[in-house]
C-alpha cells in the first residue's frame, strides 16, 4: 500500500462543509444550554403543552431560521466578491444571537 504523508505544518483548505459543521455545532450548543439533545430536538417542543418548552422551542426555531438565512446571504456576498471570505471562527462569532425566553 502507498502511504501519503503531508508536509510538516500543512493545513488543509477550509471547505463549505467545515463552515456548515461549525454553524451546526453552534446551534446544537445553544440548545444544549437548556438540556435539549440539540437544535433538532429543541425545535420539536414549539407546540408543547408546557408553555416554557413551547417558548424555548419557538425561540430555537426562529433563531435557526435567522442563522441560516444570514449564512446563505453572506456566502452569496463572498461568492459575488462583495466581502472577503471570513475565517470560520470570525463567521460563527457574527451569527445572529438568541436570548432564551423567560
N, C-alpha and C positions, 0 to 999 in steps of 0.2 A: 504494500500500500504506500501511497505517496503522502508524506507529511507536509503540510503547509505551515510555515511559520511567518509571523508578522515581524516587521522591523521593530526594535525597541522604541517605545513612545508612539507607536501607530495608534491613531484614534479613528475609529470607524466613522464614516459620514453619518450625519443625523438624517433620519428619514421622517416622512409624514407619520408613519406608524409610531415612531418614538414620541412625537408630539401627542398623538392620539392616546397612547398609553399613559403619558404623564397627566393629560387632562382627565382621563377616566379615573386615575388614581386620586386626583384632587376631588372629583365628585364623590367617589366612594369614601374617602377620608372624612369629608364633611358629614355624610350620612352616618358614619360610624360614631361621630360625636354624640349622637343620641341613640346609640346601640342598635342601629339597623345594620344588616349584613352589608349593605352597600346602597348606592343610589337606586338601583332597580327595585330592591325590596322596599326602600323608604317610600317611593312614589306610589306603591300599591296601597298605601294607607290613606290616600287623599279623600276617599269617601267613607272612611272608617266611622263606626258609631261613636267611638271615643273622640271627643272634639279636639283634644290635644294631638292625637295621632293624625287626625284628618288635617289639621292645620299644618303640621310638620310635613306630611305627605304632599300637600298642595304647594307649600313653600319649596320643597325639593323639586317638584315637577316644574314649577315656573323657573326656578334657578337653572335647572338643567337645560331648559329651552333657551334661556338668556345666554348661557355659556356657549352652547353650540352655535347659536345664531352669531354671536360675536366671533367665534373661532373661524367660521367659514367666511365671514365678511373680511376679517383680517388676512386670512390666507389668500383671498382674491386680490387684496391690495398688494401682497407680496408678489403674486404671480404677474400682476399688472405693472410692477415696478414702482408702485406708489409708496412703498415702505420697504425698508431693509428687512431681511429675514432675521427675526429675533432668536435669541437662544431659547431653549426650552424653559429654563428657569425664569428668564425675564417674561416670557409669554404667559406662563402659568401665573406669575405674580400680577399680571394685568387683567386677568379674567374677572368678570363680574363677581361680586361677593354676595353672600347670602347671610341674612341675620335670621336666627331662629325666632319663630313666633312665640309670644309669651303665653 
